[in-house]
Amino acid sequence: MAASKGLPDKSVIAAVWSRAANVEVERGEGSWLIDRDGERWLDYTSGIGVVNTGHAHPKVAAAIAAQATKLIHGQQNIVYHEPGLRLHDRLSRVLDGGPWGVFLSNSGSEAVEAAVKLARRATKRRVILTFRGGYHGRTAQTMAMTTAKNVYRGHFEPLPGSVYSTAFPSCFRAPVAARDASAAGNSGSCAGCSCRWEDEWDLTLHTIADAEDVAAVIVEPILGEGGYVVPPAGFLPRLRELTRERGILLIADEIQTGMGRTGRMFAVQHQGVEPDILVFAKGIASGLPLSGIIARRDLIETWAPGTHGGTYGGNVIACAAALATLDVMEEERLTENAAERGAKFLAGLRALAQGRPAIGDVRGLGLMIALEFVKPGEGDGRVPNPDAVKRVIAEANKRKLLLLSAGSYAQVIRIIPPLVTTAAEVDLALKILDESLDAAGVKRA
Ligand SMILES: Cc1ncc(COP(=O)(O)O)c(C=O)c1O
């Protein structure tokens, strides 16, 4: 670690910010962070899935700099500005179907709040359904919707009401009795898997909420903080059918899965599913705070002026950064790169997991990839092993590879490289992971 040459003591920062690595970063380029001693760290966290275009992409940086010399704040309730108009227009055309409308805000949580407010306003219904293991943010409303881990919501009761969760299809963690190991991971359908999410959905609507009162269900197409859980391919299309049957809006939270991360612009596009509202943030502006929703235009038109908003929503510099980000994504074919690099990475990880009984599952889509750790020989073979995760991440850090954990028990290592990552970087990360697994005692049997 770099010494704190002349910097204030780190205790000046509230301890509520946990920290994955003790790195004093000075600058970044592509997949790399460079610390104050000039050491290079391979950043496979992407700042939690944000810098999809890589750190400080020159085109994005130039767009930000150019905009900053012209206008820094052109408030959305007061004036129009060109980057904002162009971005709204462009985002209203990224999804098939439509017509779509766009609303911009700053953080992911804020955009989820917007989706909930819109769903309630448009349907005049009150209940919001969520999936267990989901993460939607840490504001009051989004805490109530988050069940990925109790650290995010425990100690903060009472939380806003009329939010209920139902089961997400997790093949690896499906009920034991009927579990079919061959269905784990990226299986094509729920056949053979006992996750029974559809039975649970039905039960929820017979025991907890009446479908007539449900405004919307929100779903991450792949659970993020909940452990990078890839549902079976049939899940989203079936959920779309079920919601249409009952007049329930489908909100896709693509804050982590969106902006090319999974090898498509948005993860719902893998299944040809059209949500009513799609929430985006993170990758949209390469690191500047920008988020928003893309919603059916007929829904967004039910929002009367003033019923939602915020001082900074659609900030002009953030919009300029987002336009440059979208250009870079197209010019450098970043979604395609995510698919190609992701497939290579996943295959490499599957080879690393061979013969290592502490790795229970390897899964992912595009560059959203996970290793789930278990305690070999304990229970039914799926006892979560957060200690192994900590050790492997620490060993990877020693070798200057930055990684994050996920999962309700922190039993998962998630790998979120910038979408610009190269084949050579993927090979390097696999080599470091191989060494880190051995050094952390996750050895081949
Ligand atoms: C799926 C999902 N939803 C919502 C959020 C909240 O976003 P933010 O931290 O920008 O409020 C996150 C952040 O990690 C997320 O991954």
Ligand as a Chemical Component Dictionary entry (heavy atoms), coordinates in Angstrom:
data_LIG
# 
_chem_comp.id                   LIG 
_chem_comp.type                 NON-POLYMER 
_chem_comp.pdbx_formal_charge   0 
_chem_comp.three_letter_code    LIG 
# 
loop_
_chem_comp_atom.comp_id 
_chem_comp_atom.atom_id 
_chem_comp_atom.alt_atom_id 
_chem_comp_atom.type_symbol 
_chem_comp_atom.charge 
_chem_comp_atom.model_Cartn_x 
_chem_comp_atom.model_Cartn_y 
_chem_comp_atom.model_Cartn_z 
_chem_comp_atom.pdbx_ordinal 
LIG C1 C1 C 0 -29.354 -3.368 -9.011 1  
LIG C2 C2 C 0 -29.091 -2.114 -8.240 2  
LIG N1 N1 N 0 -30.116 -1.307 -7.941 3  
LIG C3 C3 C 0 -29.923 -0.162 -7.257 4  
LIG C4 C4 C 0 -28.677 0.225  -6.839 5  
LIG C5 C5 C 0 -28.493 1.510  -6.070 6  
LIG O1 O1 O 0 -27.744 2.414  -6.812 7  
LIG P1 P1 P 0 -26.984 3.645  -6.084 8  
LIG O2 O2 O 0 -25.932 3.049  -5.224 9  
LIG O3 O3 O 0 -26.449 4.462  -7.213 10 
LIG O4 O4 O 0 -28.028 4.371  -5.297 11 
LIG C6 C6 C 0 -27.575 -0.595 -7.118 12 
LIG C7 C7 C 0 -26.226 -0.236 -6.638 13 
LIG O5 O5 O 0 -25.348 -1.043 -6.498 14 
LIG C8 C8 C 0 -27.791 -1.795 -7.836 15 
LIG O6 O6 O 0 -26.770 -2.612 -8.133 16 
# 
loop_
_chem_comp_bond.comp_id 
_chem_comp_bond.atom_id_1 
_chem_comp_bond.atom_id_2 
_chem_comp_bond.value_order 
_chem_comp_bond.pdbx_ordinal 
LIG C1 C2 SING 1  
LIG C2 N1 SING 2  
LIG C2 C8 DOUB 3  
LIG N1 C3 DOUB 4  
LIG C3 C4 SING 5  
LIG C4 C5 SING 6  
LIG C4 C6 DOUB 7  
LIG C5 O1 SING 8  
LIG O1 P1 SING 9  
LIG P1 O2 DOUB 10 
LIG P1 O3 SING 11 
LIG P1 O4 SING 12 
LIG C6 C7 SING 13 
LIG C6 C8 SING 14 
LIG C7 O5 DOUB 15 
LIG C8 O6 SING 16 
# 
